Amino acid sequence: MPSQDASQSTPNTAVAPITRDRSSDRTSDSSNARPLRIAWLIYRGNPHCGGQGVYSRYVAREIAAMGHHIEVISGEPYPELDDPSQLVKMPGLDLYRASNPFRVPWPWEFRDRVDLAEFAIMCGAGFPEPWAFSMRARKYLETRRGDFDLIHDNQCFGTGLLGMMNDGWPVVATLHHPITVDRDLELEHASGRWRRFNLRRWYAFLGMQMKVAREMPRLVTVSESSKRDIIAQMGVKEDRLHIVPVGVDQDSFKPMPEVKRVKGRIMTTASADVPMKGLTPLLEGLAKLRTENPDAHLVIIGRTKEKSATPALIERLGLSGVVEFVSGVAQERIVELYAEAEVAVVPSLYEGFSLPAIEAMACGVPLVATTGGALPEVVGPDGIAALTVEPGNADALAQAIGRMLGDAELRERLGAAGRDRVLNRFTWRRTAEGMLEHWYAQLEEQGVTL
């Protein structure tokens, strides 16, 4: 069965609507409850860049495998799901498509006031996608009131969610980390008043997201670090915020002993144009490292944007020809790249969790990571399952990577310990189980009888 297009779909009224019983004394133990029907919202689900598409793919897979019904209602770019029939496409104007960012739509593409407002906000240097998606999703879900028990929002926090709650929908949301951190780091690294002015306009959507997040009755986040920062920076009440770590597909991300390691190969997954990801100190560290280890070279899963300063930085550091960007490749190739690497690095200045860290560890690749944000929670203490350094320190990165490249026994020990840590703590089945617990708990709080 192919994925649906929300602009053409018809409501499915075969499933009876939920009923409410305020006197229900059912506990959050879901063992005797019927399977749930979940509408999962994701305003953009890029499968090759960022973690939202990956997160949605695996939660949907595991929830379905546990016998529940879930539909992923997504804006462009759409995620790649194991079961394409779970995907409901919510077309927008796709103003930030990779092939034509900040594009001007044709007149016939404008269908309603939401489209006009979305384009106008973009023209004012704002970022309208979360708001516009939430308004479209609310309108679509009005036609399917009897098909779902609960809505789960993944990091959208558009105004339309408040409307959904006013419409009577039970709503839970994932807040991976406070985007205030991204904004503050970008402002810190911005050059010139005009750039800072434009960044403030771009991040204006944060006011909306903070307001909506504070109204959510129940939220999940992915780490203790994110929880602390969300409470401090976004004003969310502590008793509404719960931790459900993300996971890794341990059957796909696994060691490949048949693949030969490439001498001096370092691998990272990092956006070249997002200061938070720490690529600049990693490149500076690589330049220092190569004065003693000329075999050291870097493969980056990611790509640079148009007018990016990164290529000039690579040339200035004398790294031309030893840094390779790889993007748009299948997951199988990414696993092969991990197998070819002698060391993986997560150089981030801040992480709310870190999918790249647990993917590398699951592959048995020895890891060097910073202590930015939640990374210490993910990788553990220094020297046990990874080497850790302070964020933004190019010298420390060079020393830790050099130590790893020069010690085969250390690489073997940390690689094995890293995979064990992931298998014991971070699987998608555990994520799905945690999500279900909070879905049932929210339904109970709202007096919903299943």
C-alpha positions as CSV (number, residue, x, y, z in Angstrom):
1,M,0.0,0.0,0.0
2,P,1.6,3.3,-1.0
3,S,1.8,6.3,1.3
4,Q,-1.1,8.7,1.4
5,D,-1.2,12.3,0.3
6,A,-3.2,14.4,2.8
7,S,-4.3,16.8,0.1
8,Q,-6.2,14.0,-1.6
9,S,-7.0,11.5,1.1
10,T,-10.5,10.8,2.3
11,P,-11.3,10.3,6.0
12,N,-11.3,6.7,7.3
13,T,-14.4,6.3,9.5
14,A,-14.1,2.6,10.0
15,V,-12.7,2.9,13.5
16,A,-15.0,3.9,16.3
17,P,-14.1,7.2,18.1
18,I,-12.6,7.2,21.5
19,T,-14.9,7.7,24.5
20,R,-14.1,9.6,27.7
21,D,-14.8,8.3,31.2
22,R,-13.7,10.7,33.9
23,S,-14.3,8.1,36.6
24,S,-11.9,5.6,35.1
25,D,-9.4,4.2,37.6
26,R,-7.3,2.4,35.1
27,T,-3.6,2.7,35.9
28,S,-0.9,3.4,33.3
29,D,-0.3,-0.4,33.0
30,S,-1.3,-1.0,29.4
31,S,-1.2,-4.8,29.5
32,N,-5.0,-5.1,29.3
33,A,-5.7,-2.1,27.1
34,R,-6.4,-2.3,23.4
35,P,-3.7,-1.3,20.9
36,L,-3.4,2.5,20.4
37,R,-3.9,4.5,17.2
38,I,-1.4,7.3,17.0
39,A,-1.1,10.3,14.7
40,W,2.6,11.1,14.6
41,L,3.4,14.7,13.4
42,I,6.7,15.7,11.9
43,Y,6.9,19.0,10.2
44,R,10.0,17.9,8.2
45,G,11.4,14.4,8.0
46,N,14.6,14.5,6.0
47,P,16.0,11.0,6.1
48,H,19.6,12.1,5.2
49,C,20.1,15.2,7.3
50,G,19.2,15.7,11.0
51,G,17.7,13.3,13.4
52,Q,13.9,13.9,13.1
53,G,13.4,11.6,10.1
54,V,15.5,8.8,11.7
55,Y,13.7,9.2,15.0
56,S,10.3,9.0,13.3
57,R,11.2,6.1,11.1
58,Y,12.3,3.8,14.0
59,V,9.6,4.8,16.5
60,A,7.0,4.1,13.8
61,R,8.6,0.7,13.0
62,E,8.8,-0.4,16.7
63,I,5.3,0.8,17.7
64,A,3.8,-1.1,14.7
65,A,5.8,-4.2,15.6
66,M,4.3,-4.1,19.1
67,G,0.8,-4.3,17.6
68,H,-0.2,-0.6,17.6
69,H,-1.3,1.6,14.7
70,I,0.7,4.6,13.8
71,E,0.6,7.0,10.9
72,V,3.4,9.5,10.3
73,I,1.9,12.8,9.0
74,S,4.8,14.7,7.6
75,G,5.7,17.8,5.7
76,E,8.5,18.0,3.1
77,P,11.1,16.6,2.9
78,Y,9.4,13.3,3.7
79,P,11.0,10.6,5.8
80,E,11.8,7.1,4.5
81,L,9.7,4.6,6.5
82,D,10.2,0.8,6.7
83,D,6.4,0.6,5.9
84,P,5.6,3.3,3.3
85,S,1.8,2.8,4.0
86,Q,2.4,4.5,7.4
87,L,3.3,7.8,5.7
88,V,0.7,10.5,5.1
89,K,2.2,13.3,3.0
90,M,1.2,16.8,4.1
91,P,2.3,19.0,1.1
92,G,3.3,22.5,1.8
93,L,5.2,25.1,-0.3
94,D,8.5,23.3,0.3
95,L,10.3,26.7,0.4
96,Y,13.6,25.2,1.6
97,R,14.0,22.3,-0.7
98,A,17.6,21.3,-1.1
99,S,17.7,21.9,-4.9
100,N,16.1,25.4,-4.6
101,P,16.2,26.9,-1.1
102,F,14.1,30.1,-0.5
103,R,12.3,29.5,-3.7
104,V,9.4,31.6,-5.1
105,P,6.4,29.4,-5.7
106,W,4.3,29.7,-8.9
107,P,1.0,31.5,-8.4
108,W,-1.1,28.4,-8.8
109,E,0.8,26.8,-5.8
110,F,-1.0,29.1,-3.4
111,R,-4.1,27.3,-2.1
112,D,-5.2,29.2,1.0
113,R,-4.2,31.8,3.5
114,V,-1.7,29.5,5.3
115,D,0.3,29.2,2.0
116,L,0.2,33.0,1.6
117,A,1.3,33.6,5.2
118,E,4.0,31.0,5.0
119,F,5.6,32.7,1.9
120,A,5.2,36.1,3.5
121,I,7.0,35.0,6.7
122,M,9.9,33.6,4.6
123,C,10.1,36.8,2.6
124,G,10.6,38.6,6.0
125,A,13.6,36.2,6.8
126,G,11.5,34.2,9.2
127,F,11.1,30.4,9.4
128,P,7.4,29.6,9.0
129,E,7.5,25.8,8.5
130,P,6.5,24.7,12.0
131,W,3.6,27.1,12.2
132,A,2.3,26.4,8.7
133,F,2.6,22.6,9.1
134,S,0.7,22.7,12.4
135,M,-2.1,24.6,10.8
136,R,-2.4,22.2,7.9
137,A,-2.2,19.2,10.2
138,R,-5.0,20.5,12.4
139,K,-7.3,21.0,9.4
140,Y,-6.4,17.5,8.1
141,L,-7.0,15.8,11.5
142,E,-10.5,17.4,11.8
143,T,-11.5,15.0,9.0
144,R,-10.2,12.0,10.9
145,R,-11.4,12.5,14.5
146,G,-12.5,8.9,14.9
147,D,-9.3,7.3,13.6
148,F,-6.8,8.1,16.3
149,D,-6.6,8.0,20.1
150,L,-3.7,10.5,20.5
151,I,-1.5,12.9,18.6
152,H,2.2,12.9,19.1
153,D,4.1,16.0,17.9
154,N,7.8,15.7,17.1
155,Q,9.5,19.1,17.7
156,C,7.1,21.2,15.7
157,F,5.3,23.1,18.5
158,G,3.3,25.2,16.0
159,T,0.2,27.2,17.1
160,G,-2.0,24.6,15.4
161,L,-1.3,22.2,18.3
162,L,-3.1,24.5,20.7
163,G,-6.0,24.3,18.4
164,M,-5.8,20.5,18.4
165,M,-6.0,20.5,22.2
166,N,-8.9,22.9,22.1
167,D,-10.6,20.4,19.7
168,G,-10.3,17.7,22.4
169,W,-7.3,15.8,21.1
170,P,-5.0,14.2,23.7
171,V,-1.5,15.5,22.7
172,V,2.0,14.4,23.7
173,A,5.1,16.0,22.2
174,T,8.9,15.3,21.9
175,L,11.2,18.2,22.6
176,H,14.7,16.9,21.7
177,H,16.6,20.0,23.0
178,P,15.9,23.7,23.4
179,I,16.5,25.4,20.1
180,T,17.5,28.4,22.1
181,V,20.9,26.7,22.3
182,D,21.2,26.6,18.5
183,R,20.2,30.3,18.3
184,D,22.6,31.5,21.0
185,L,25.6,29.5,19.4
186,E,24.8,30.9,16.0
187,L,24.6,34.4,17.3
188,E,27.9,33.9,19.1
189,H,29.6,32.8,15.9
190,A,27.9,35.3,13.6
191,S,30.1,37.9,11.9
192,G,28.5,41.4,11.6
193,R,25.4,43.1,12.8
194,W,23.4,42.3,9.6
195,R,24.0,38.6,10.1
196,R,23.0,38.7,13.7
197,F,19.9,40.8,12.8
198,N,18.8,38.1,10.2
199,L,19.5,35.3,12.6
200,R,17.2,36.9,15.2
201,R,14.5,37.2,12.6
202,W,15.0,33.6,11.5
203,Y,14.7,32.3,15.1
204,A,11.6,34.4,15.8
205,F,9.6,31.1,15.6
206,L,11.1,30.2,19.0
207,G,8.6,32.5,20.7
208,M,5.8,30.5,19.3
209,Q,7.5,27.2,20.2
210,M,8.2,28.2,23.7
211,K,4.6,29.3,24.3
212,V,3.2,26.1,22.8
213,A,5.6,23.9,24.8
214,R,4.6,25.5,28.0
215,E,1.0,24.6,27.3
216,M,1.7,20.9,26.5
217,P,0.3,18.6,29.3
218,R,3.1,16.1,28.7
219,L,6.4,16.2,26.9
220,V,9.2,13.8,26.5
221,T,12.9,14.7,25.9
222,V,15.9,12.6,25.3
223,S,18.3,13.2,28.2
224,E,18.8,14.7,31.6
225,S,20.9,17.5,30.1
226,S,18.1,18.4,27.7
227,K,15.6,18.3,30.5
228,R,17.6,20.8,32.6
229,D,18.1,23.2,29.7
230,I,14.5,23.0,28.5
231,I,13.3,23.9,32.1
232,A,15.8,26.7,32.4
233,Q,15.6,28.2,28.9
234,M,12.0,27.5,27.8
235,G,10.0,27.7,31.1
236,V,8.5,24.2,30.8
237,K,7.3,22.9,34.1
238,E,9.4,20.1,35.4
239,D,6.5,17.8,36.3
240,R,5.4,17.8,32.6
241,L,8.7,16.8,31.2
242,H,9.9,13.2,31.0
243,I,12.9,11.4,29.6
244,V,12.8,8.8,26.9
245,P,16.2,8.2,25.3
246,V,16.5,7.6,21.6
247,G,17.9,4.4,20.2
248,V,19.9,2.8,17.4
249,D,19.1,0.0,14.9
250,Q,21.6,-2.4,16.3
251,D,21.0,-4.9,13.5
252,S,21.9,-2.4,10.9
253,F,24.6,-0.4,12.7
254,K,26.9,-3.2,13.6
255,P,30.6,-4.2,13.2
256,M,31.7,-5.4,9.8
257,P,34.9,-7.3,10.4
258,E,35.2,-8.2,6.8
259,V,35.8,-4.6,5.8
260,K,39.4,-3.4,6.2
261,R,40.1,-0.3,8.2
262,V,41.7,2.5,6.3
263,K,44.9,3.7,8.0
264,G,44.4,7.2,9.5
265,R,40.7,7.4,8.6
266,I,38.6,9.6,10.9
267,M,34.9,9.9,10.4
268,T,32.3,12.3,11.7
269,T,28.7,13.2,11.0
270,A,28.4,17.0,11.2
271,S,26.8,19.8,9.4
272,A,29.5,22.1,8.1
273,D,27.4,25.2,8.6
274,V,26.0,24.7,12.0
275,P,28.4,26.0,14.7
276,M,26.8,23.8,17.3
277,K,28.2,20.7,15.5
278,G,31.8,21.7,16.2
279,L,33.3,21.0,12.7
280,T,35.6,24.1,12.9
281,P,37.5,22.9,16.0
282,L,37.7,19.4,14.5
283,L,39.2,20.7,11.3
284,E,41.7,22.8,13.3
285,G,42.5,19.7,15.4
286,L,43.0,17.7,12.2
287,A,45.5,20.3,10.9
288,K,47.5,20.0,14.2
289,L,47.3,16.2,14.2
290,R,48.7,15.9,10.6
291,T,52.0,17.6,11.6
292,E,52.7,14.4,13.5
293,N,50.5,11.9,11.7
294,P,50.4,12.6,7.9
295,D,48.1,9.6,7.3
296,A,45.2,11.3,9.3
297,H,42.3,12.3,7.0
298,L,38.6,13.0,7.5
299,V,35.4,11.7,6.0
300,I,32.4,13.9,6.9
301,I,28.8,12.6,6.5
302,G,27.2,15.9,5.6
303,R,27.6,18.7,3.1
304,T,28.3,22.4,2.9
305,K,25.7,25.0,1.9
306,E,26.0,27.5,-0.8
307,K,28.4,30.3,0.2
308,S,29.7,28.2,3.1
309,A,32.9,29.4,4.8
310,T,34.0,25.8,5.4
311,P,35.8,25.2,2.0
312,A,37.9,28.3,2.6
313,L,38.7,27.2,6.1
314,I,39.8,23.8,4.8
315,E,42.1,25.4,2.2
316,R,43.5,27.9,4.8
317,L,44.4,25.0,7.1
318,G,46.1,23.1,4.4
319,L,43.6,20.3,4.4
320,S,42.6,20.3,0.7
321,G,42.5,16.7,-0.5
322,V,42.4,15.2,3.0
323,V,38.8,16.1,3.9
324,E,35.9,14.4,2.0
325,F,32.2,15.2,2.3
326,V,29.7,12.4,1.7
327,S,26.0,13.0,1.5
328,G,22.8,11.4,0.1
329,V,24.1,7.9,0.5
330,A,22.2,4.8,1.7
331,Q,22.4,3.7,5.3
332,E,24.3,0.6,4.3
333,R,27.1,2.8,2.8
334,I,27.3,4.8,6.0
335,V,27.8,1.6,8.0
336,E,30.5,0.6,5.6
337,L,32.2,4.0,6.1
338,Y,32.1,3.4,9.8
339,A,33.7,0.0,9.3
340,E,36.5,1.7,7.2
341,A,37.2,4.3,9.9
342,E,39.8,3.8,12.6
343,V,38.2,6.5,14.8
344,A,34.8,8.2,14.9
345,V,34.5,11.7,16.3
346,V,31.5,13.7,17.7
347,P,33.0,17.2,18.0
348,S,29.7,19.0,19.0
349,L,29.7,22.0,21.2
350,Y,26.2,20.9,22.4
351,E,24.0,17.8,21.9
352,G,20.6,17.1,23.3
353,F,21.4,13.4,22.8
354,S,23.5,12.3,19.7
355,L,22.4,9.7,17.2
356,P,25.9,9.8,15.5
357,A,27.5,8.8,18.8
358,I,25.4,5.7,19.4
359,E,25.5,4.7,15.7
360,A,29.3,4.8,15.7
361,M,29.5,2.9,19.0
362,A,27.0,0.3,17.7
363,C,29.3,-0.2,14.8
364,G,32.2,-0.9,17.1
365,V,34.2,2.1,16.0
366,P,36.3,3.7,18.8
367,L,34.8,7.1,19.6
368,V,36.2,10.5,20.6
369,A,33.5,12.8,21.8
370,T,33.2,16.1,23.5
371,T,31.4,16.7,26.8
372,G,29.0,19.1,25.2
373,G,25.4,18.9,26.5
374,A,24.2,15.3,26.9
375,L,27.2,13.6,25.4
376,P,28.6,12.4,28.8
377,E,25.2,10.7,29.5
378,V,25.4,9.0,26.1
379,V,29.0,7.8,25.9
380,G,29.8,7.5,29.6
381,P,32.9,8.5,31.5
382,D,36.2,9.2,29.8
383,G,38.2,6.1,28.9
384,I,35.5,3.5,29.5
385,A,33.6,3.3,26.2
386,A,35.0,6.5,24.6
387,L,37.6,9.2,25.0
388,T,36.0,12.6,25.9
389,V,37.4,16.1,25.7
390,E,36.0,19.6,26.4
391,P,33.9,21.1,23.6
392,G,35.5,23.6,21.2
393,N,39.1,22.6,22.1
394,A,41.0,21.8,18.9
395,D,44.2,20.8,20.8
396,A,42.3,18.3,23.0
397,L,40.6,16.8,19.9
398,A,44.0,16.4,18.2
399,Q,45.5,14.8,21.2
400,A,42.7,12.4,21.8
401,I,42.4,11.4,18.1
402,G,46.2,11.0,17.9
403,R,46.2,8.8,21.0
404,M,43.5,6.6,19.5
405,L,45.2,6.3,16.1
406,G,48.4,5.3,17.8
407,D,47.1,2.6,20.1
408,A,45.4,-0.4,18.4
409,E,44.7,-2.1,21.8
410,L,42.9,1.0,23.0
411,R,40.8,1.2,19.8
412,E,39.8,-2.5,20.2
413,R,38.8,-2.1,23.8
414,L,36.8,1.1,23.4
415,G,35.1,-0.2,20.2
416,A,33.9,-3.3,22.0
417,A,32.8,-1.4,25.1
418,G,31.0,1.2,23.1
419,R,28.8,-1.4,21.3
420,D,28.0,-3.1,24.7
421,R,26.9,0.2,26.1
422,V,24.6,0.9,23.3
423,L,23.0,-2.6,23.3
424,N,22.4,-2.3,27.1
425,R,20.9,1.2,27.0
426,F,19.9,2.6,23.7
427,T,17.7,0.5,21.4
428,W,14.6,1.7,19.5
429,R,12.5,-1.0,21.2
430,R,13.3,0.7,24.6
431,T,12.4,4.1,23.1
432,A,9.0,2.7,21.8
433,E,8.3,1.1,25.2
434,G,9.0,4.4,27.0
435,M,6.8,6.3,24.5
436,L,3.9,3.9,25.0
437,E,4.1,4.4,28.7
438,H,3.6,8.1,28.4
439,W,0.8,7.8,25.8
440,Y,-1.2,5.5,28.1
441,A,-0.5,7.8,31.1
442,Q,-1.7,10.9,29.2
443,L,-4.8,9.2,28.0
444,E,-5.5,8.1,31.6
445,E,-5.0,11.7,32.9
446,Q,-7.5,12.9,30.4
447,G,-10.1,10.2,31.4
448,V,-9.9,8.4,28.1
449,T,-11.2,4.8,28.1
450,L,-9.7,2.5,25.6
